[in-house]
Amino acid sequence: MTDHIESYKQTPKSVTADAGYGSEENYTDLESKNIDAFVKYNYFHKEQKQTKKHPDPFHPDQLYYNKETDTYYSALWDK
């Protein structure tokens, strides 16, 4: 982004980029320059695949802890 600003002597109002540019460093830089970012984050595609018809019962979001039995279980196992 710095190269663009130096070359064109202007700061864009917004940018669009693929997941290869989706890093905390880039998000922070764009925010500090008041640039609206439409940039996929690195795990975007992976998360999209997880929304398939049969969710992964072992995904951390699906696991719950039972303190009495000291075990984890998935709510998906009951279905």
C-alpha positions, 0 to 999 in steps of 0.5 A, a space after each residue: 500500500 505504501 508503494 501505491 501511495 508514494 507512486 500516485 501521491 494519494 491514499 485510496 478510500 478502500 481496497 479489495 484483496 484476496 486472502 494472501 493479504 489477510 494478515 493482522 499487520 495489513 489490517 492494522 496498517 490499512 486501519 491506521 490509514 483510514 482505508 476501508 479493507 475488503 480483504 479475506 482473512 487467511 482461514 476464510 476458505 477453510 471456514 467455508 468448507 466447514 459449513 458443509 452439510 455434515 459438520 465436523 463433530 470434533 471441531 472445537 466449536 462443537 465440543 462441550 465439557 462435562 465437569 461431572 464426568 471430566 469429558 468432552 462431548 459433541 452436541 452433534 453426536 446426539 443427532 
